[in-house]
Amino acid sequence: FDQRVPSAQHIRSGCERIAMALVRATPLGRVLHLHINSPGNLNALSGAMIRALSESFAPDKIRSASVVLLTSAGKHFGAGHDLAEMSSGAYDRDLFRRCSQLMERVATCEVPVVAAVQGCAFAAGCQLAASCDIVVALRNARFATPGVKIGLFCSTPSVALTRAVSSSKVAADMLFTGRELSAEEALQAGLVSRLMPEGSSQEELGSEAMRICRQIAEAPRELLANGKALLRAHQGQPLSTAYTLASEAMECGMASTSASEGIAAFLEKRLPSWPAEESEVAQAVALVAEGVAVVGASPDPSRPSFGVLRVLQSVGPVYPVNPKAKEVAGKRAFSDLASVAAPFAVVNVFRSGDAAAQAVDEAIALAKAGRGVRAVWLQLGVRAPEAERRAREAGLICVADRCLSVELRRLGAAASRL
């Protein structure tokens, strides 16, 4: 029997492993994907699950995301609280307060939260879906607050439900009778934003929800966060107060750099060139150790691409791509990306114009072919807005108009200060 007292760090790391098992958090560019992973008990909101989700929605975990995608494993989104746990001697009397705090974190999350719902979303599961900003559902989804059937009114779910549905009478019907809403009825009631086509699979549901998230994340994070804050601020306010708040927000928005760029792009009939978000920069930099293909790497030591390649060599494998060179900085040069047989995670582009777009499209093709490409980095001064959008739609991290070696040094210096 081990009588040693575990350290606080050991306890903390153990709790984090449990949380990771129940909720898998995966940053995907500007999207933070949170996957509820407890299909054995129908993704019930047990005490441990509430702790895991609360930690996942903590402000410091959301800070780098522009949008959050919430999905769940198995056939059902969530069957409510864990009744077996609640009826046992281990029942936590603080459970409902902590659950309410979780729901408040979801509802007041700084950025939009998109939920993909399949099967049952009952009681606290319905509450969780109702707390999200956008709900995409399969046709087999069902929504209910059936507490009355077991002698327990769904008091805390009623808070989220009455704020989400368009009619208080629909909410009352669900709460007092335990009535289940079909996916179609939930759409009509305002509890669901979009329904998947008949016969869609759960995989297609996840793909569509991710597509919506990536569409949202095309806008600057500051714009999304300010927009959500405004929606919360004017909800329930008198009409005149709501318009005052909205007018002030519009005035602040017009003074922003994103509005200046967006309006200019519209008038010039081009796509806007938003700056890369910090989350994308950090994720791409973290992938450098897995290999970088440098498109347009020059054998001339005076060229910026040569200097960047030398810096990258100190971090991980580097593969120069230049059809006019045999080698760059002592490394064999390849004619195109497809010719590089070794795996690499990042494509660093020093070409501009159509050549940059072509390099991005080649990177997308390699990613779809399972070659391991996960990020595209367009060097300082290089933009290809349409190709950048295609890369993000394909699930790639995309950074443009920044120097990879500069960001490596900056983030490395920041990490060393921690």
N, C-alpha and C positions, 0 to 999 in steps of 0.2 A: 504494500500500500504506500503510495507516494504522498508524504505529508508536506512536501514543499508547497509554499504559497505561490501561485502563479503571479507573474508581474502584470502591471496594468497594460503594458504593451502586448503581452501574450493574450490576455483576456480580450483586448481590443481587436487583435488580429483574428481571434477565433470568432468573435461576433461578426467581423467583416466577411469571413468565409461563409458563415451561415447566410448572411444577407445576400452575398453574391449567388448562393445556391438558389435562393427563393426569388430573387430579382436580378436578372442579367442586364447590366448596363453597358451599351455599346455605342461610343461616339462614332457617327458616320458623317464626317464633314460637319455641316451646320446642324445636323439632326442628331439628337440624343435618343437612342432606341432603348426603352425600358421594357423588358420581357418578363412578365409574371410567370414563374416556373414552378407551379405546385399542382399539376393536373391530378395527382392522386386523391386530393380532397376537393377537387373542382375549383382550385385556386381560391379557396376560402380565405377570408381575411382573419387569420389567426393572429394571436399576439405577435408572433415572430414575423409574420408577413407584414403587419402594420408597421413594425419597426423597420423592416427592410425597405418598404416603400417610402416611409418618412425620410429615411436616410437618402434614398435615391432622389427625392424631390427637395433635398436641402438646398438653400440658395447657392452655396458654394459649388454644388454639383451641377447646377443649371446654368451657372454664370457664362459658360463658354458656348452654350447651345442657342440656336435661333428658334428651335421648335422641338417639342418632345413628342415621340411616338410611343404609345402605350399599347402593348399586345399581350396575349396570354397563351400559354401552352394548353394543348388538349382540346376537347370538344366544347368547353364552356368558358366564357369570359370570367365569371366569378359567381359563386353560389351564396355569397353573403358571409356572415361570421361562421366560425367553426363551432357548431352547436355542441359537439362532443367535448371540446375544450371548455366551453362555457359551463357545461353541466358538471364538470369534474371538480375535484378539490383544488385544482391548480388555477381556477378561474381568477383572472385579474380584475379586481373591482374598478380599476382605472381604465379598462379596455375602451369603453365608449368615448371617454374624454380624449384618449390618444387617437382613436379613430377619427373623431371630429377634427382634431388638429391636422391629421393627414389630409382629410378632405379639403380643409381650408388651404393647406399648402398647394394642393392640386389646383383648386379654383383660383387662387391668387398667384400661381406660378408666373414669374415675370414674362415668360413667352408663351405662345399658344401651345395647348396640349391636345393632341389628336389621339382618339382611342379607336381601335379596331375590335369590333364585338362580334362574337359568334356564340351560338347556343344560349345558355342561361346567363342573364345578368339580373340576379335576384337580390333583394334586400340591400346589404352593403355593397354588393357587386353592382346593383342598379345605381346606388348612390355614387359609386366611383365613376361610372360612365357619365352620369348626370353632371358630375363636377368638372368634366373635361369640356374644352371649348368646341371641339368638333368630334362627332361620332360617325364612323363609317361601319355599316353592319351587313352581315350576310342575311339572306332571306330567312334563315332558320333561327335568327336571334329572337329571344323573348325577354321581356322586361317586366319585373313584378316586385312589389313590396309586400310579401305575404305573411308578415309577422302576426297578423290577427289570427291566422290559422293555428298558431302554436301558443296563443295567449300572450303575445308580446307585440304591442303596437310598434311599427317601424318609425320611431320618433326621430332618430338622427337622420335616416334616409329621407324623411319628409322634407328636411331643410333643402337639400340639393334638388329633390324631385319638384317641389313647388316652384323653385326658381328656374327650372329647365323646361317644364312643359308649358304650352301656350294657354292652357285652361286649368284653373284651380279645381274645376269640377272633375276633370280627368284624373288629376292627382288624388282628389278625395275618393274617387271610385277605386283607384288602385290601393290606397291606404286602408280604406274601411272594409273592402271586400276581398282584397288579395288578388284582384283581377290581373291576369297576364295580358300584356300588350304584345301583339305580333310585331314583327319588324315594320310592316306596312302601317300599323296603327301608331307605332312609336314615331314613325316619320311624320305622320299627320299631326301628332301631338307636339312635335318639336323636340322630342327627346333624341331623335336620330337626325343627322344632317344629310346623309346620303346612303342609299341602298345599293348593294351590288346587284348585277344582273342575275336573273334566275339561273341556277345551276353553277354559280361561281364556287370555287374551292376556297378553303381557308388560306392556302398559299396565295391565291389571286387577291383575296381580301388584304393580306399583308402587303402585297406589292402595290395595290391601289392606295392604301393608306400611306405607304412610303412615298409614292408619287406625289400625293397631296402635300406631304411634309416638305418634300424638296421644292415644290412649287412655292410654298409659303416662304421657305428659307432663301429663295432668290432675292427677297427684299432685305435691306440692311437690318441688322438685329435691333438697332436703336429705334427704327421706325416701328417694328413689330412690338417691342416692349412698350413704347409710348402709346401705341394704338390700344393695346390690351389694358394699360393703366387707365386710359380715357374711358373705355367701355365699362370698367368697374366703377369709375368715379361718377359717371352720370346715370348709372342704373338706379332706377327708383326715385330719381330727383324730379322736382317740378320741371315742366317743359322749359321755362325761361332759364332756370339754373343749368339745365342740361345744355342748352344752346350757348350759354355764356362759357361753360367749360369747353365745349367743342370749338367755339370761336377762338378762344385763347390757345388751344392746342393747334389749330390750323395756322395761327400767326407764328407760333414757334416752329411748326413744320416748314413753313415757307422760308424761314431763315436758315434752314439746315442745308448742309452740303448735298445730302441725298436728294432733296427737292430740286436743288439747282441742277444737278446732273440729270435727274429724271426728266425734268421739263425740257432741258436742252436736247436730250436724246429724242424726245417725242417730236420736237420742232424740226430736228435735223433728220428725222425718219431713220433712226438707228437704235440698237439696243443700248440700254444704259450700262456704263462700266462702273459697277459698284466695287469698292475696295474689298480685299479678302478679309474675312472675319478671323479674329485671333485664334479661334478654335481650329480652323482649317490649317493655319500656319503651324500651330503646335503639333497637330496630328501628322502633317506631312514631314516636318522635321524629324519626328520620332521614327519615321519609316526609312530615313536615309541609311541607317545601319544595315538595312536589308538589301541595299543595292540601288544605284542610280544610273540611268542611261542619260547621257548628256548629248542632246541633239544640237548640232552646230558647234561642237567643241573644236576649237582651233589649235593647230600645232604651234602657232605663233605665241611665244611667252608674253608678248606685250598686250595680247587680247584678253578682255575680262573673262571669257569662257575658259581660258587656260588656267587663270588664277583660281577660279571657282572650282574647277576640276581637281586641282592640287589640294584644295581644302577638303573637298569631299573624299579624296583618297585616304585621308587620315581618320575617317569615320567608318567607311565601309567600302564594299566593292563598287568600282566605277567603270562604266563602259562608254567610251567616246563614240558618237555616231556622226560620221562625216564621210560622205562618199568620195571626197577629193583628197583624203588623208589616209596614210597607211598606219600611222600611230600618232598618239597625242600624249605628251608627258610620260612616255615610256609604256603606254598602254596601247594595245592593238585597237585600231579604229574600225568600226563596222559601217557598211553602206546604208543600212536602215535599221529600224528597231526590231523588225522581225528576224534579222540576221543574228541578233544576240541570243545565243543558246542558253546562257546562264540566266537564272531568275533575277529579277530586279523589281522593286516596288514603286520607284519614283521615276518619272520622265521629266527631266529638266530641259526646258526649251530655250535656245538662244536665237531661234529664227523669228522673223516677224511676218506680218501680213498673211498671205495665203499659205506660206510655208509653215507658219506656226499652227494654223488651223489644221493643216495636213498632219502635222506631228501629233496633235491632240487626237485626231480621228484614228491614227494608227495606234495610239495608246489605248483608246476605247476598244478597238478591235482585239488587241492583245488581252485586255482585261476580260472581254467576253469569251475569249478562247481559253480562259483559265491559266494564263501565263503569269499571274501573280501581280500584275500592275494595279496599284491602289491609289496613286496620286499623280496629278499633273501639276508641274510648277513652271509657269511662264516667267522668265527672268525680268529684271527691272527694265521698264520701258516697253515690255511686250504685252499686248492685249489682243484677244480674239473673242469678243463677247459671245458670239453665236456658238463657237466651238466650246467655250467654257460652259455654257448652258448644257450643251450636249454631254459634256463630261460629267456634270453633276447629275443629269438625268440618268446616266449610265451607272451611277453610284460611286463615281470617283471623287476623291478630295481634289479640289482645284484652287490653286493660288496663282495670282497673276500680278505683274508689275511690282515684284519684290525680288531682292537678291537672296538666293538660298544660303550662300556662305555668311552673309551679314546676319540673317535670322538664326543660323546655327550658332554663331558666336553670341548673339544677344540672349537667346534662350539658354545656352550653356552657362553664361555668366549669371543669369537669373537663378538657375538651378543651384549653382555653387554657393549662392548667398542664403539658401534655405537652411 
